[in-house]
Amino acid sequence: MPNLEHPAYPAATLLHLESLVPCRESQVSLLLSIFGERQQFSLPSIFIYGHTSSGKTYVMQTLLNTLQLPHVFVNCVEYFSSRLLLEEILIQLQSYSSKIEQSSHVPCDSLNDFVGLFKQVVASQELQDQTLYIVLDRAEQLREMEANILPAFLRLQELTDRNVTVVLLSEIVWELFRPSIGCFEPFTLYFPDYSIGHLQKILSQNHPPEYSADFYAAYINILLGVFYMVCRDLKELQHLAVLNFSKYCEPVVRGEANERDTRKLWKNIEPHLKKAMQTVYLREISSSQWESFQRGSGEPGQLKGLSAHTHVELPYYSKFLLIAAYLASYNPVRTDKRFFLKHHGKIRKTNFMKKQEKTSNHLLGPKPFPLDRLLAILYSIVDNRVPPTANIFSQVMRTFTQVLPKSWVSENSWEVRTAE
């Protein structure tokens, strides 16, 4: 991958930026070309999307901080209402202006008030000569706010007549994000998932100084060989790498093996990686507790109780997937409208029943069902809106192939119908 180049920034700064964001050089290069010079008007809005832990937030924060560009960074989950969101943007903007008295609270009751206050803040000498970037992380939460909030951010450059660019970071595609009313189309940029080679390169950079880079790279290779099929989250993999590295080094510390005895090192770490598989994404114990269990200093009954708990306590959406699968397999298809729609209309009463329906469905056993019906029931029984991301679809297979016994899954034909 060639080095980053931009005439507005020195080569040393770009080289340092490239070292901070490995395996994302093409995305950073494209963003630099979009940003252009500091005084130039950039695009009104940029929409960046990709799965969880694909580097969207980290790349934007690193890019803006390293190049020292004026920006506002707001998480839409933390500031969940339009008023809180607009007030937080104005509060952060005040840090760039010396002409406006600093305040911990900026009252902003409407979008019109925000536009007026925004012009007042940006009119200061510190901001009017360069582009201001407003980054909204977890931007899919904007769909839950007033209908005019998202279109207003997309055309904020026009409404305020200021040099401002709004960057939206989201996990869903723009087609599912686009509001129903007319709006400006943003420039879309996709962040693909890290490949196993990218993860190997990124995780290997954090090797401890007391061990060689090749030794730590071999450990990362073993870790990815175990967890890559069930976990692509970079943060989760970094957490697992830190927690289990001390156990991997035990034979070397005791003098029983050297750094090249991969067979002995694998035999020592294998049972601990199996235990760690049960705690992926769960976070039921702290890192210090997990390390005490690995050293054997924890109470014997605690780890046993933890293992039993992890088999019962499922991830949030996996619970609803099991409930939706139960409802789809035992309820007739013609009852879905009655049970899962709020406004299903009048139901015609009749005592007529088909011959096979006179017997209890629980005695007849579960019936196979298509994946579309399973997801439709899932969306109706979960209170909050469920974005159709890759996490949901990956949990479908994990729920039916890992949580349930294999014999039970095959008898109900769920694995075959889900694959279809």
Secondary structure as UniProt FT lines:
FT   TURN            7..8
FT   HELIX           11..20
FT   TURN            22..23
FT   HELIX           25..35
FT   TURN            38..39
FT   STRAND          45..49
FT   TURN            52..53
FT   HELIX           56..66
FT   TURN            67..68
FT   STRAND          71..75
FT   TURN            76..78
FT   HELIX           82..93
FT   HELIX           94..96
FT   HELIX           111..122
FT   TURN            125..129
FT   STRAND          132..137
FT   HELIX           139..144
FT   TURN            147..148
FT   HELIX           149..154
FT   HELIX           156..160
FT   STRAND          164..170
FT   HELIX           174..177
FT   STRAND          187..190
FT   HELIX           196..204
FT   TURN            205..206
FT   TURN            209..210
FT   HELIX           213..227
FT   TURN            228..230
FT   HELIX           234..253
FT   TURN            254..255
FT   TURN            259..260
FT   HELIX           262..277
FT   TURN            278..282
FT   HELIX           287..295
FT   HELIX           300..312
FT   HELIX           316..330
FT   HELIX           333..335
FT   HELIX           336..340
FT   HELIX           355..357
FT   HELIX           361..364
FT   HELIX           371..381
FT   HELIX           390..398
FT   HELIX           399..403
FT   HELIX           406..412
FT   HELIX           414..419
//
